Amino acid sequence: MGIARHESGAAGAARALASQVHPVFMLPPLAASAFGAVLARELSPTLAAVHLGAVFCALYTAHVKDGYVDFYARGEDDDHPLTEWGCRRALLASSVGFFALLAVVALLAGPVAALLTLPGWLIGYFHAPQLDVNPVSATAGYPAGIGFALLGGHYVQSGGLSGTVLAFAVVFVVVLSGIKTIDDAKDYEYDRSISKRTVAVVLGPRRARLTAYGLMGAGMLVVALLALLTPVFPPSSVAAALAFAAIAALTRPMPPELATKVLVRGSYVFLAFLVAAVWFRPLA
């Protein structure tokens, strides 16, 4: 049985497998892992690469499993590039890759580093059909995975977790939960028809949208307050909060799908400003 549904040969199989790499949603967790490593100051490229590889395998597992469930189990999607057999092979390969890299993480950085890395795969594998039917886990699962990517990326380098790293992880989870709430709203009508309890279905589109921007605003406010009033964040971190707040304000009138794309890219800007603030500390 082949891997690709619409093409034959090795090239067709490779394209079908590559189709499950979704850069928009893969880059934030990978960037979070790298950011966690940067926060450690003493950077080992080998450890960073191993952890990044594990995060990538966990994300690939999530995307393949989600597509498999939506097309073959739920019948939600109109098409899928992988055959059912291909999905199962891809899941097996990505999971084997993840646990092999997890073993390397445990060997090189210790069991706690491995425990901080493991939730990424667990969230990805069980997102569909278990976690995505509950409004809390459906919304916070992906952001929580990013939070663990940051914590794991830092721990493998430093062997510990600082208050700054923990605070950044919490902020990311809160802000990205807001973005995920808007992303889920684009499927409101369909999710409602199948009784899938996303935040938009439970609260309604208007209140879900207000909740989403409330979460993002709360995250930016926490960054600003901790930067101005405590030593947890550098004072220049306020620039990161202001930059993301400006981008978020632009998305208010946008439909959910476009707003999600802009906000995810805005999270890259937020992260870039934070890296600059922490690494260079221009106002120190």
GUPALUM-845898 format. One record per residue (C-alpha): x, y, z. Coordinates in pm, whole numbers, plus 50000, padded with zeros to 5 digits. Each point is the difference from the previous one (the first is absolute). Last residue first. Layout:
<pts>
XYZ/...
</pts>
This chain:
<pts>
520465479053187/497945018049734/501434981049701/499744965750168/501814982849707/498864964050048/496795004850191/498665029849806/501154986949662/498444966050063/496825017050122/499795021649688/500394969149780/497334981350198/497455027949960/500825002749629/499514962449963/496715003250193/498925025549742/500404973049738/497524979150195/497795031050036/499995007349625/499094964349907/497344998150272/498445033049896/499734987849641/498134968450104/497865017450263/498715028649781/501835033250051/498505029650189/502134994750315/503144989849811/501675034350004/499725001750380/501874967150028/502915014249801/500215030650227/499774978250312/502814978049865/502335029649960/499025015150336/500664967450187/503384995349831/500965036250075/499134994350367/502704973350002/502485029250008/499615000950379/501614965350029/497574973750136/500044984350350/501715030250160/496635014450111/497865031149949/500515011049641/500724966749832/497574980550217/497275025549931/500645001249626/500164962149958/496854995250212/498175026349795/500984982849674/498644966750125/496795016050126/499475016749663/500384966849820/497544983450236/497495028549969/500404999149623/498944963750001/497205005350250/498535028049788/500134977349695/498354971750192/497315024450113/499235009449639/500264964749854/497774982550258/501134989550347/499904961949975/500334997349621/502745026449980/501844984050293/499984966849816/497454973650094/499564978149692/496264994049981/500184988449634/498035029749864/501725023950243/503424989949871/498825006249644/498625034650072/502915010750218/502834988249777/501605034649970/499515004250375/502684974050074/502725023749879/498695028150221/500194977850309/503464988249890/501245036149998/498735005450355/501554967450115/503205012949838/500045029850233/499364979850316/502444972049920/502695024549892/499625020250320/500284968650215/503164989049818/501555034550035/499344999750375/501584965450038/503085011349808/500355031650208/499574981250328/502894977549902/499854963449905/502944976050038/502554978249821/501145029649790/499984988149639/497524971250012/497905020750239/499585029449765/498744980649701/497784979550232/498405031050151/499465016249659/498634968249843/497814995150309/498415034049945/499554992649630/498194967650084/497835019350244/499095024049718/498944970449780/497884984150274/498445032150136/497065003549763/498974963849946/500914992250362/497705027050135/497124996849753/499914961750019/499634980749672/503585006949886/501614980350281/498904964649907/499604997249622/502405015349920/502375017850239/501204966450132/503084996949781/501005036550014/499415004950372/501924968150083/502805009149758/500575034450150/499484986550351/503234979249967/502445029349986/499715011250364/500284963750115/503104995549783/501685030450156/499124986150343/501614966649905/503445014649926/501635022949743/502124977049783/498424966050061/496455012650054/500215022049690/501414970649801/497104978250117/497605027449894/501665000249659/499204963049958/496545006250140/499295027249743/501374980849703/497964969350092/496945022350027/500695016649664/500484966349829/496924983950156/497785029549920/501305000749641/499334962949962/496465003950137/499285029549775/501354981249698/497744970550076/497015023450006/501215015049676/501655033950017/499085031449802/496675005850179/496735012349852/496615014650089/500755002550371/497454993350275/499474962849936/500434992850370/502234969249994/501805000649664/500185037349925/500045018050335/501704971450187/502804995949744/500515037549966/500325004250377/502294969950031/502295012649722/500145035150143/500604988750359/502734975249903/501735027249800/499875022350306/501564973450223/502684992849740/500845037149976/500265003450378/502374970150013/502165014749726/500145033650176/501124982050316/502784981849817/501105031649818/500165020550320/501984972850176/502524999149715/500215037949969/500905003250372/499145035250114/501145016450322/497605029650018/497154978750135/497455024549860/501244991249652/499064963450054/496475009550102/499775021849691/501094970949780/497264977950145/497505028549962/501065004849637/499294963349934/496635003350172/499185031949801/501274986449664/497824969249975/496625017649980/500775022549703/502434974449855/497454971949956/502014968449925/497324974549914/500385007349628/503554986750022/498664964650036/497875003649688/502905015749809/502344971850103/497474973649897/499585016449661/503775001349951/500414963750103/497454987149752/496315005649959/497745030050045/496455007150117/499614980350324/503665000150104/501514973350227/499394969649781/498684965750094/
</pts>
